[in-house]
Amino acid sequence: MNSRPVVLVYKKRNRDVSPLERTCSDLDWSLKVCEGDDGLRTEIEKGIVLAIIVPLGSTEEGTKNARDFAV
């Protein structure tokens, strides 16, 4: 089992996360992209999550995306 701390990206929505991948690699952290709720839940249950990043869309969509994520 890999016990490195994990940074999760929830539904990256076609964004380039390579700078974040490099940073996590330099810090010996894992970076995982979760495109669905089940994958996110599984990673959280492992208990080694440092951060969850939720990319938001436009101002109109952003609030809805954040609300959906919280639910």
Rosetta blueprint (number, residue, H / E / L):
1 M L
2 N L
3 S L
4 R L
5 P L
6 V E
7 V E
8 L E
9 V E
10 Y E
11 K L
12 K L
13 R L
14 N L
15 R L
16 D L
17 V L
18 S H
19 P H
20 L H
21 E H
22 R H
23 T H
24 C H
25 S H
26 D H
27 L L
28 D L
29 W L
30 S E
31 L E
32 K E
33 V E
34 C E
35 E L
36 G L
37 D H
38 D H
39 G H
40 L H
41 R H
42 T H
43 E H
44 I H
45 E H
46 K H
47 G L
48 I L
49 V E
50 L E
51 A E
52 I E
53 I E
54 V L
55 P L
56 L L
57 G L
58 S L
59 T H
60 E H
61 E H
62 G H
63 T H
64 K H
65 N H
66 A H
67 R H
68 D H
69 F H
70 A H
71 V L
